Amino acid sequence: MENLTMVTPLKQPIVFELEGFFVPPGYSSLLFFLALLNYIVVLLGNGVVLCVIVIDKSLHRPMFILVCNLVVCDLLGATAVLPRLMMHFLTGQKRIAYILAIAQAFCVHTYGAAVQTILGAMAYDRYIAVCEPLRYHAIMTSARLHFCCALAWFIALLLIAVLFAFHINTPLCGNIIRHVYCSNRTILSLACSPTLPNNIYGLSMTWSLSTGIFLIIAFSYIRILHASVKRGRSDSSAQSKALRTCAPHLVVYLLFEIASVIIIVSQRFPSVSHNIKKFFSILLIIIPPVINPIIYGLVSKELRGSIIKQFITHVSHKK
């Protein structure tokens, strides 16, 4: 007679244990300091950009309002992962309650989806600004801007909410999450039975969203390039200005895609150590939020000038 192994579903309250990084003895403090430094840079860089745009009324324009949305998104992703990672390095604490695990996973996935939808909205804004400069303010009204921002967040939240709806009433038979942070895949990998509908929806959603945003951005930049070349024949300064205003958005998008590709490729090499794979898996959360405000601060002359102005004003008031 065939032996059957009975698997007993876990009962609430479920407490997961994150596998996390393998930390060699004596390196915990160093890794904690690096994670803390990364989080401080994220908070400082994105916080400065956010505050300056909110304070300076001259920056209350579509491009900078969309940058604000991207900043909020970056803060969401970094805050979902880095504080708990610091706790792991400092105290060795790896346990996380079920509700907190779902919340962390939901925030991480929302970050990944919202970054793309916001970048799609930014591509549309740049397309209108360069290709329809005389009609820009008539097209990109305050109402349309707020609609674009709301739509970007709504699409991201809806897609991720449907993804996590599969967690309802799904029995789990394990509590060890073999990753640095909680995600949809790592949690449902502990399910007592295969979760085929979730896997199909997850792959379809990821492919559709990434492909859709890529097509929007590709179409926008093909039209922008065409308009810039056409206009540059008569006015080279206009061409230079158009490309300069689009450069930060394109660099941010390429940075996000490069980080995504590194994550995917690293998982295809069994010989790569688990620690390195785990590090690559968090590149998307620790690198773009650090670099994005620097890119916009350095490339955008108006934003850079406003940051310097606010800093000088603040220092003079202190005196």
N, C-alpha and C positions, 0 to 999 in steps of 0.2 A: 504493500500500500504506500502511495506517495506521501511523503512528509510535507505538511503545509505549515508554513511559518505564520503565526497570527501576529498582525501588527495592530497595536492599540493606539487609537488617536489620542493626542494630548488634550487635556482639558484646560480651560481657562482658570486662573490666569497663567498664560504661557510666558515664560521668560527665555529669550534666546541668548545664545553666547556667540559673540562675534569672534571668528578666528583671528582677525587682525593681522598685523605684521609680526614676523618673528624678530624680536628685538634682542640682539646679543647683550650679554651682561655689561653694564657700564655705559650703554648707549642711550638709555631711556631719557636722560636729562637733555642730551644733545638733540634728540629727535623731537622732544617736547618743545624745546626752544625754537627749532626750525619751523615747526607747525604753528607755534605762537607768533613768530615773526611773519610768517606768511599771512596769517589771519589779521594781524595788525596792519600790514600793508594793504590788504583787501579793504578793511574797514576805513583806513585813512584815505586811500586813493579814491574809492567810490564815494565815501562820505563827503570829501571835498568837492568832487564834481557835482554831486547831488545838491549840496547846500548852495554852491555858487549859482547853479542854474535856477534854483528856487528863489534866491535872494535877488539876483540881477534880472530885472524885468526886460532888459534888452535881449536876453537869451530865451524869452518865452516865445519861441518859434518852433515849428514842427520838428526840425532836425534835432534840437536840443531836448524837446519834450520826449522824443523817442529815445534819445540817449539816457534820459532819466529812467525810462522803463527798463532799458537794458541794465542800468546800474542796480536797480531794485532786484532784477532777476539774478544778477551776479551775486549780490548779497544773500539772496535766498539760498542759492546753491552752496556757497561757501559756509554759511551758518548751519546748514543742515548736516555738514560732514566734519568740518574742522574742530569745533569745540569737543565733540565726542572723541575724535582722534587724539586730541591733546590729553584728554582724560585717560585714554588707553595708554599713552606713553608715560604719563606722570604717575598714575596709580595702578596701572595694570588692569583696570576695570574693563571687563569685556561683556558683562551682562546687560541686556536691554529688554525692557518689557515689550510685550506684543504691540500695544497701542503706539508706543514710541517708535518701534521698528517700522510700523506701517506709516507713521507720520514722516519719518526720515526718508523712507523709500518714495513716498508720494512727493515730497519736496524736491528730491533729487531728480525724479522723472519730470516733474513740472518744470524745473530749471532747464533740463535738456530740451524739452519741447518748446518752452516759451522763448528761449534764446533764438531758436530758428524762426518762429512766427514773428517776433519783433524785428529780426533782421530782414525778414520778408517785407514788413511794413516800411522799414527804413529804405529798402531798395525802391519801393513804389514812390516814396517821397522824393528820393534823389532823381528818379526818372522824370517826375513832373517838374522838378526844379530846373533840370537841365534841358529837357526836351520841350517844355511848355513854359518858359520863363515869364512871358508876358501874362499868362493866365494862371500862374502859380497860386497867387493869393485867392483868386476866384475859385480854383479847384480845391486846394488844400485849406479849406475853411476850418475854423475852430471845431465845428460840429463833425466834419469829416475826420479831422485829426483824432478827436476823442473816440470816434467810431472805430478807427483803425487800431488804436491802442486797446480798446475794449475787446475788439474782435480777436486780436493777437492773443490776449490772455484767455479769452473764452474758449478758443479752439484748443489751446494747450491744456487748460483745466478739464475741458470736456473729454478730450482724448485720454488723458491720464485717469480721470474719474471712471471711465468705462473700463480701462485696463484693470483698475483696482476693484471694480465690482466683482471680478472673478474670485476675489479673496473671500467674499461672503459665503459662509457655510462650507468652506473648503477645509476638511480635516487635515491636520498636520501630524506627522508621526516622528518628527525630529526637531531638535532645537539648536543645532550647531550651524551657524551661518558661515560658510567658508569664504569670507570676503572681509574687506575693511569696513564697509558700510552696508546697510540693508538696501535691497533693491527688490523689484517685483520678481525677477528671476530667481534670486537667491532664497527668497522666502517660499515661493511656490515649489522650489526644488525639494522642499521638505514635506510636500503633500503626500498623503498616503497612497494616492493613485495618480496616474498621468493626468496632466492638465492641458490636453491638446487644444481646446478652444482658446485658452489664454495664450498659448504659444503661437497659434495661427494669427490671433488678433494682434499680439505684440509685434510680430515680424511684419505683418501687413501695415500696421500703423506707422512703425519706424520707417519702412521703405517708402510709404506714400507721403509722409510728412517731409522726409529728407529730399525726396525726388521733387515734390511740389515746390518746396522753397528754392531748391536749386534752379528749377525752371523759371521761377519768378525772377530770381536774381540774375540768371543768365540773360533772360529776355530784356530786363531793365538795362543791364550793362552793354548789351549789344546795341540797343537803341541810343544809350548815352554816348558810346564810343562813336557811333555813326554821326550823331548830332554834333559832337565835339570836333570831329574831323572836318565836317561840312562847314561849321562855324569858324574853325581855325584858319581856313583859307583866307578869310577876310579880317579876322580878329584873333590873333594868337594869344592875347591876354585872356580873352573869354574862354578859350579852350583850356588854358592853364588853370584858371579859376575853377572851371567845371570839374576837371580831373582832381584837383586838390580837395574840393569839398566831398568828392566821392571816395577818395583814398582811404580814410579811416574806416568806413563801413566795409569796404572790400577786404582790408587787412584783417579786421575783426572776424569776418566770415571765414576767410581762409585759415586763420588761426584756429577757429573752432573745428573746421573740417580736418585740419592736419592732426589735431589732438584726437579726434574721433578715429581717424585712420590708424594712428599709432596704437590706440587701444585695440582695435580689431586685429591688426597684424600681429601684435604681441601675443594674442591668444592662440595664434596658429603655430607657434613654435614650442613644442613640448620641452625642449632643452633649456628654455629660459626659466630662471628660478621663480618660484612663487612670489617672493618678495618684489622682484622687478615687475612681474605681471600686475601685482596689486598696486604698485606705484604708478605704472602706466594707466591703470584703470581710474585713478583719481586725477590724472593730468587735466581732464576736462573741467574739473571743479577747482583746482588750485592755480592753474596757469592763466586762463582767460580773465578771471576776475581781477588778477593782479595787473595784467598787461593792458586790458581794455581802457581803463581811465588814463593810463600813460599815453596810449595811442591818441586818444581824443584830445588830451591836454597838450601834447606836442604838435599835432598836426593842425588842430583847429586854432587859428590865430585869435579868434574872438573869445573862445573859452579860455585859452592860455592867458590872454590879456585881462580877462575878468578875474581869473584866479589871482594874478599878481596884484591887480587893483584892490581886491578884497583883502588880501594879505597886508598890503601897505596901509590900507584904511584901518585895519584891526590893530596893527602895530602902533600907528600914530595915535589912536584912541587910548591905547595902553599907557603911552607916555603922557 
